[in-house]
Amino acid sequence: MRRVIHKIFWIWELEKEEAWINEMASHGYSLEHAGRLTFEFEETEANKYKYKELFLKGSAYSAENQKYFRFLEEMGIKVVCWINYPGRCWVYARALSEDYPNGIELYSDIDSQINCLKVTLGYLIFCVALLLFAAVLNLSIVITSAFTNSLAVLNLMCSIAMFALCTAAVTASVKTIIKINRLKKERAIHE
């Protein structure tokens, strides 16, 4: 039986989304497809799969990512689906729980973890710049119209929403930078 769930996860909530998908798998639902707001599950035996999410540079169709996907398959990890974003792709992978009882760990060394966080940070910075530009543009329309037309209120509301999203993305960027710096310090201790 197929089950479709509509749920929002922000780009900086990779671990939260992955934990939710693994929780669904523990209840007997295996992820078969994911979209930007939609998750499709197929009913299976409980705890059959473990899931891992990746945020990679480039399109899923790039030669480098296709080579990486083949490498994952050799390790018994199947790429279930992906979502392409400008210059990035969000990948959903799974493996049998019996092969990976403690979960799939792809970023086991510190440098890999730092690189993964840098990819996320780059996308967050792009989102902040885009949202800030759109918010300021909408705000300038409000200011120049001096609330003389009915669209000024709509532009003001859009501008406020974009500033709120921008604030959330900046907060996530700062948390990501703190994680990167913590990992760099940990790497320096081990060297």
C-alpha positions in Angstrom: 0.0 0.0 0.0 1.3 3.4 -1.0 1.2 6.3 1.5 1.8 9.9 0.4 2.8 12.5 3.0 3.1 16.3 2.4 5.7 17.7 4.8 8.1 20.7 4.7 11.8 20.5 5.7 14.1 23.4 5.2 17.5 22.9 3.5 19.3 23.2 6.9 17.1 20.5 8.4 18.9 17.6 6.7 19.4 15.6 9.9 15.8 16.2 11.0 14.4 15.0 7.7 16.7 12.0 7.6 15.6 11.0 11.2 12.0 11.3 10.2 12.4 9.1 7.1 14.3 6.5 9.2 11.5 6.6 11.8 8.9 6.0 9.0 11.1 3.0 8.0 11.0 1.7 11.5 7.2 1.7 11.3 7.3 -0.3 8.1 7.2 2.4 5.4 10.0 2.6 2.9 10.7 5.8 1.0 10.1 5.3 -2.8 10.0 8.9 -4.0 10.5 12.4 -2.6 9.6 15.7 -4.1 10.1 19.2 -2.7 7.0 18.8 -0.4 5.9 15.2 -1.0 7.1 11.9 0.3 5.8 8.6 -1.1 6.2 5.5 1.0 5.5 1.9 0.3 4.5 -0.4 3.1 7.2 -2.9 3.9 8.4 -4.9 6.9 9.5 -2.6 9.9 13.1 -1.7 10.1 14.0 -3.2 6.7 16.0 -0.2 5.5 18.2 2.6 6.8 18.2 5.9 5.0 20.9 8.5 4.4 20.4 11.9 2.8 23.1 13.7 0.9 23.4 17.2 -0.4 25.9 17.1 -3.3 27.5 19.7 -5.6 26.2 19.6 -9.2 23.3 17.9 -10.8 22.5 14.3 -10.1 23.1 13.7 -13.8 26.7 15.0 -13.6 29.5 12.5 -14.4 31.0 12.9 -11.0 27.7 12.3 -9.1 26.8 9.3 -11.3 30.2 7.8 -10.6 29.6 8.4 -6.9 26.2 6.7 -7.1 27.8 3.6 -8.7 30.3 3.6 -5.8 27.4 3.6 -3.4 25.7 0.7 -5.2 29.0 -1.3 -4.8 28.7 -0.7 -1.1 25.1 -2.0 -1.0 23.6 1.5 -0.9 20.8 2.2 -3.4 20.0 5.8 -4.5 16.2 5.9 -4.2 15.6 9.3 -5.7 17.0 12.8 -5.9 15.9 16.4 -6.3 18.0 18.8 -8.4 18.4 22.4 -7.3 20.5 25.0 -9.1 24.1 23.7 -8.9 23.2 21.1 -6.2 21.2 17.9 -5.7 19.5 16.4 -2.7 19.9 12.6 -2.7 17.9 10.0 -0.8 19.8 6.7 -0.4 19.0 3.5 1.5 20.5 0.2 2.4 19.3 -3.0 4.1 19.3 -2.6 7.9 21.1 -6.0 8.2 24.0 -4.6 6.2 24.1 -1.3 8.1 22.7 -1.9 11.6 24.1 1.3 13.0 23.0 3.4 10.0 24.7 4.5 6.9 27.8 6.6 7.7 29.2 8.2 4.6 30.9 11.2 6.2 33.0 9.4 8.7 36.1 11.5 8.5 36.2 15.2 9.6 37.2 16.6 6.2 34.2 14.9 4.5 31.9 16.3 7.2 33.4 19.8 6.7 32.9 19.5 2.9 29.3 18.4 3.3 28.6 21.4 5.6 30.3 23.8 3.1 28.0 22.6 0.3 25.0 23.3 2.6 26.5 26.7 3.6 27.1 27.7 0.0 23.4 27.0 -0.8 22.3 28.9 2.3 24.3 31.9 1.3 22.8 31.9 -2.2 19.3 31.7 -0.6 20.1 34.6 1.8 21.3 36.8 -1.1 18.2 35.9 -3.3 15.7 36.4 -0.5 17.3 39.7 0.6 17.3 41.0 -2.9 13.6 40.1 -3.4 12.6 41.5 0.0 14.4 44.8 -0.7 12.8 45.0 -4.1 9.3 44.5 -2.7 10.0 47.0 0.0 11.1 49.6 -2.5 7.9 49.1 -4.4 6.0 49.7 -1.2 8.0 52.9 -0.4 7.7 54.4 -3.9 3.9 53.7 -4.1 3.4 55.2 -0.7 0.5 52.8 -0.2 -1.5 54.4 -3.0 -2.4 51.2 -4.7 -3.8 47.9 -3.3 -0.7 45.9 -4.3 1.4 47.9 -1.9 0.0 45.9 1.1 0.7 42.6 -0.7 4.2 43.7 -1.5 4.7 44.7 2.1 3.5 41.3 3.3 5.8 39.5 0.8 8.7 41.6 1.9 8.1 40.8 5.6 7.8 37.1 4.8 11.0 37.2 2.8 12.9 39.0 5.6 11.6 36.3 8.0 12.9 33.5 5.7 16.1 35.4 5.2 16.5 35.6 9.0 16.0 31.9 9.4 18.5 31.2 6.6 21.1 33.5 8.2 20.5 31.7 11.6 21.0 28.3 9.8 24.2 29.7 8.1 25.6 30.8 11.4 24.9 27.4 13.0 26.6 25.7 10.0 29.6 28.0 10.3 29.9 27.1 14.0 29.7 23.4 13.2 32.4 23.8 10.5 34.7 25.7 13.0 34.1 23.0 15.7 35.1 20.3 13.3 38.2 22.2 12.2 39.2 22.6 15.9 38.6 18.8 16.4 40.7 18.1 13.3 43.5 20.3 14.6 43.5 18.4 18.0 43.8 15.0 16.2 46.7 16.2 14.0 
